Amino acid sequence: MNSNYYVSKTEPARNGDGTNVYFTFSYPDSGSQLNGNVKLTNQEYIDALKNVTADDMYSGLYKAIEAKIIEINTAATTTTTTTKEA
């Protein structure tokens, strides 16, 4: 799935607490594209740069983007149940 990602730009976050990574994801079957960005913490970005392969220097960023998207979309939710006493 990493070949469906294209990292278009990285830049420091304005307040200095991370790095914005801009990307395009191409859906393999339809050819549709999703453009977006994620903000990685400084440590996440450094770790992503350490996790590259010889044939793909962006592989660490692809994995970090996927992990951040999953984290954002699976944020913990809580449910509260209230019962009435008769």
N, C-alpha and C positions, 0 to 999 in steps of 0.2 A: 504494500500500500504506500510505502514511502515514495515511490516513483510518481505518485499522483499529486505530490506536494511540490510547490515552487516557492522558495523563500525570496520575496522581492526586495525586502529592505529590513535592516535592523537599525535601531537608534536608541540612544539612552533615553530613559523616561525623564520628563522635564524636571521632576523633583529629585532625581538622582537615586531613586530607590529601586531601580531595575532597568530592564531593556525591553523595548517594544519590538516584537517580531511580526512583520507583515507577511502574509502568505496567500497563495491561491491553491485551492484544492480542486482537482478535476475529478468528477465522478466517472468511473471507468465505463459504465454501460451507456449512460445518456450523453456524456460529453459536457454536461452542465458544469459550471464553475461556481465556487464559493470563495469570495475574497474576505479576508478578515485579518485580525491581529490579536495577539495575546501579549500580556505583560508578564515577563519572567522576572523573578527576583534576581539579584546579582549572582547569587550562588547557583540558581537553576541554570542561568545562562553560561556560567563558567563550566558547570558540570556537562552541559550540552556540548560545549566546544571540546571537551575532553573525550566525548563518546563518538568520535568520527571513525570512519573506515577509510582505507586507502583509496577505494574506488568511489566514495561519496562523502565529500567533506561536510555535507549538511545533514547527514544521517542523525547525528545527535540532536540537532534542532528539530528535525521532523518528529522524533520521539518526544521531545519536550513539548512541542505544540500539541501533539495528540494527548499527552498526559494532562496538560493544562485545560484543554477543551473538555476532557472527561471530568476533570475536577470541577470545572465551572458548571457543567450540566448535571452533576450528580451530588450537588450540595445537600447536606443533611437537612431533613425536615423533621419537625416534631408535630405530633398529633396530641391534642388534649381532649379527653373525654370528660364531660360533666354529667353527673347523674343527679336527678331530683329526688329528694326523699319525700315520701307521702305523708 
